[in-house]
């Protein structure tokens, strides 16, 4: 074969490799635009969204191929991608002292600055200001965090080709209703990659249910109005069952006589019963008298390898804001530190040698053995921790209730 012919073939192959992904993306883009008009518009119209609002919302909107957690048409689901965030392995990394101290310093300033507004919010909703400010700081760095995404584009991309399409489509429709009601504009409706909006990082359905016009300007503006944002956080917590007059939890010493497999919201006991079994507050002070007859829950986010708590119902209200145990603990801990800025008494052990995919595979094996891990997702939630503890106890091992690289290999 002549040299020029071989060069031509090579160039054609290379050119084909370069244009194939783009061509595939173009095809998917066309399908996406058809889906918007044929699938989304009829549903939006049925929920009261006008054609004018719909057209303005989707003007220039294309798929955002840079978003995480996508599954374009034709791709397979598979196991969760390998991730090494603190939520997936070592919880200690979630609670870096420098980060906590920065939040405490800024949070104390905001508690003073917005004291009058917080007085009114507490009076109306019964949620402590320190909890509200802790969530504000965690979600958007007190409104300073960059929230760069166009909410409609992010939600539409996820609803069309995300791994959780059925979750995101109702959120997209809710976002269109927000625009129809005139609370913001498509340009100002900024969100995270997952469609969480404004200072409180509300998903659109949460916004429709709980966002508040607290400054009285006629708009529920969680993007620019601090009073609206703070009151919206409080209203969500109240609506999720916040019990006024109760704390969220108490750091405790949990003796070996109390199995770590007793953790979780399904295994609550009167706090007096936990005390009778040997649980003690790390401070040395007794539990408040008004709490003793009320239900408490064992909370051990790292099993035996980290701080332990006797939590109240309010801890699980915080989990309604974000399902992660570590998130809810972070909020409660930061809120406590607005008073005395003290670190955990219990020490976090650092874990390494495994990732989310390893946990996912371990969960599948535990499910096959009949244990309830709450679903295989690669996350070490309380059901996975209690399942690990139950497996260890059944196999004559000391229960730790948290995975390690060695334990993951043992569970076969």
N, C-alpha and C positions, 0 to 999 in steps of 0.2 A: 504493500500500500504506500502511495506517495506521501511524503512528509506533509505536504499542504493538506492532503485529505485527512490524515490523522489529526493534524492541528484543528481542522474544521470540526471533526467529530468531538474532540475534547472540549472545544469552545461551546458546542451545542449542548453537551452534557452539563457543563458548568452553568451555562445560561439557564438551562432547564431547572437546575437545583436552585438557582437564585429566584426564579419567578414562580416556582410551584407553591411555596408557602403563601406568597402574596396573592396568587390566584385563588388558593383555597380560602384565604381570609376575605377576599372580595366576594366570593360566593356566599360565605356565611354572613357577611355584611348585608347582602341583598336579602337573604332570608330573614335577617334581623329586622330590616325595615318593613318587610311584608308582615312579620309577626306583630310589630307595633300597630300597624293599621288594621290587620284582620283579627288579631286576638286581644290586644290591649285596649284599643279604642272602644269596642262594644261594651267591655266590662267597665271601663271608666265612665262611659256615657250612662250606663245603668246606675252608677253611683252618684250621678248628678254633676259630673264634670262636663263643662261646655266645650264645644269644638275649638273655640278661641283659646281657652286655657290649655287644652291638649296640644294644639299646634305650637303655642308659645313654649310649652315645656319641652317639646321634642325638636325644636328648631336647631338644626345642626348637630343633633345628638347621634353619635356613632358608638360602636362597641369600644370599650376600653380594654384592650388586650393585655395591659400591664397589671390589671388587678390580680390578686392572689385567689386561690380556691376556685379556679375556673375549670370547666370540663366542656370544651368545644364539641359541637356535634361530631359524632364518630369516634370520640375518645372513650376509654373505659374508666370506671370509677376507681378500682384498686384500693389498696390500703392507704391510710393517711400518710402524707409526705413526712419525711424525717424532719423533725423540728427540735430545737434544743433550748427553747425558751424555758424560763424558770418554772412555768406552770406544768411543764411536761417532765421535768426531772428533779432538780434540786430546788426545793422551795426557798432555801436560804437566799438565793439570788434575787428573789422577789422583794426582799426587805433590806436593801442596801441602806446603811445608816446615813450616808451623805444625802441620798434622795429623800429619806424621811425627814431629816433635819431641815432641808430646804422647804419642804412642804409645811412643816410645822411653823417655821419662821414666817413664811408668806401667809399661811392660814391665820395666824394670830393677828396679823395686820388687817386682814379682811374681816375678821370677827369684830374688830374695832370700827373699821370704816363703815360696815354695813349693819351696825348694831341696831339701829332703829328699824330698818327693814326686817332684820331677823327677829326682833321683838314681835312684830306684827305677824310674821310667818309662824313663829312658835305658837302664838296665841290662837291662830286659826287652825293649824294642823297638828299641834302637839308633838312635833318632831324636833329633837334637840338641834340647836344651831351648829354644834360641833360636828354632827354627822353630816349635815347639809354641806358645810364648808369642806369637809374631808372629801366628799364625793365630787364637789366642784373642782377641787384641786387635782384629784386623781383623773377625772375625765378630760379636763381641758386646760390644766395648769392655770386655773382661775380665769379662763377665757383667753389666755395668751397663746395657747397651742395653735399651730397651723392646722386648719381643717380645709384641705385644698380641693376636694373633689366636688364635682357637680353631682348633686344627689340623684337627680333623675338619670343621668348617664350611668352612675354606679349601680343603682338599683335595677335599671333596665338590663344592664349587662349581666348582673347576677341572676335576675329572673329569667333571662334567656338561656344563659349557658354556664351558670354557676353550679356548684355541687349541690346546692340546696335551693333549687329553683322554686319548689312549692312554698318555701319559706319567704322568698323575696318578692314573689308576685303580689301578694297582699300588701306588702310594704310599698311597692311601687304605686299601687292604686291609692293607698293612703296618702302618699306624697302628692299625688295629683289633686286629691281633695283639699289638702292644705293650701295649695296654690289657688284652687277655685274659691276658697274662703277668704283669700286676700291677705293672709298673715305674712307672706313674704313673696319674693319674686323668684323665677327660675335662676337668675343670676346670683341672687343672694342666698339661695338654698344650698349652702355648703355642708358637706358631710365627710365622714371617713370613707374608706374604700367599701365598707359594708353598709353604708347608708345611715350611720348614726350621726345625728345632726346637732349643731350648736353647742353651747356651753355644757349642757347636761348630757350630750351625746344620746339623745332620744332617737329611737327608730320612729318612723312616721306613725305607726299604729299607736305607739306609746304617746306620741305627741297629741294625737287626736283625743286620747282618753284622759290625759293628765296635764297637758300644758296649760299654763295660767297667764292671763293678762293681769299681772299684779301692779303694774305701774299706771293702769287706767287709760292707756292710749288707744284702746280698741283692737290691739293686735297682740297675739301670743308670740312675742318675739324672743325666742330662746337663743337667737344668734347675736343680738346686740343689747338686750335689756337684762342687766344683772338681776333686778327684782323679779322679772318674769322667770328667769332661769332658776333662781334659788327657790322660788315658790313652787315651781313645777317639780323640782326634785322632792320637796316636802310633800306635795300632793300625791306624787307617785308612791312614796313610802307609806303615807297614811292609807292610801287606797289599797296597798298590798298587805295591810294588816299590822302596821306599826302599833305597838302597845305603849301608850304614854306612861311615863313614870317608871319604866323598866330600863335597865342597862341592856347592852347587847351580849355581854359575856364577861367571865372572870377567869384570868389566867390561874391555873391550878396545878397542884402536884397530884398526879394520878398513880397510885401504887399498883404494883404488879397484880394485886388481888382483884383489881378491876380490869377486865379484859379490854384491850383496845378494839376488839371486834364488836364492842357495844356502842360504837360511835354512830352518829347519824340521827336525822329527824324522826326516824321510825322507831327509835328505841329510847325515847325520853322517859325520865323518871322525876319524881319530886326532888328538888335540890336537897332537901333534908335526907332523902334516901342515898344520894350520892355521898353526902357527908358521912352518913352512918357506915357506908362502905369504905371510907377512908380518904375520900377526896378532901383536899385542903387548898385554900387560896395561897398563892405564893407570897402574898404580902404578910401572911400571918394573921390577918384580920378575919373575923367570922364573915360568912355570907350575910347580906342584909336580911333582917328578920322577915320583911315583907316578901322576900324571894323564896324562903324555905318551903312554903307549901305550893309553890308554883313549879311548873315543869322546867327542867333543865336538860340539856343535851350534851353528851360527850363530844368534844371536838378535838381531833388530833390530826392536823393537816399533814404532818410528816410521820404519822404513827408514833412509835416510841423514840423517834430520832428528831424530835423538835418540841416546841412549846405545846402545852395542852390547855384546854379550856373547858369550863362548864358554860355552855352558851345558852342564851334565852331564845324565845321565839323571834326576837328582833334580829338575831343573826341571820335567820332564814329569810327575813324580810329584805335584808341587805343582799342576800343571794338572788332575790327576785330582780334586783337591779342588774346583776351580773352573776351568772350561775356558778362561777368559780368560787370554791371555798377560800382560796388565797386572796381573791379580790375582796370578799366580804370581811375577811380577817384584816386585810390591809386598811380598809375604811375604818373599822372599829379601832384598830391600833393607832392610826393617825389621829382620830378623834380624841382618844385618851391622852395622846401626847400634847394636845393643845393646852392641857393642864400642866402636869409634870412631865417633862420631855424625857421619859424613861424607856429604855429598850426592853425587849422581852427578857424575862428572867431565865426561862428555858432556852437552851442553846440549840441552834439548828445544825444538824449534821449535813455535810455536803455529800452529794451523790454524783457518781460519774459512771461511764461505761455502758450506758443504755440511752435510748432515745424513744420518741413517741411510737415509732414503728415497732420497737421491741415490746413496749407496753401493750400495744394493740394485739400482737401475736400471743402474749401471755394471757390477755383477757380472753381471747378465743379458746385457749386451752382450758382456762378455768370454767368458761361456759360449758364446754364439752364435758366437764366433770360434774356439772350440775350447780355451780355457784352463780349467784346473781351479782354481776359486776355493773349493772346499770346500762349495759350495752357496750360493745367494743368500739372505742373511739380513740384509744391511745392516751387518754387523760386519767390521772390518778385521782378520781373522785372518791367520795366516802364509801360508795358501794364496792369499788375496787379495793380500797383499803381494808374494809371489813371482810371481804372475800379472801384476801391474802391472809388476814389474821386467822380466819376460820380454817383455811387450808393448813396453815402452820400448826395450829393446835391439833387438828385431826391427824397430822403426821408426826406428832410428838416433838415439835420444834417450839422454841420460845417465840411467842407471837410478837412481831415488830409492826405489822400492818402497813408496810410500805415496801415497794420493790427495790431491789438492788440488782446489779448485774449477776451476782451469784444466785440470788433467789429466782430470777427470771429463768436461769438455766435449770434450776431444780424443779420448777413447776412444769412437769411433762405429763 
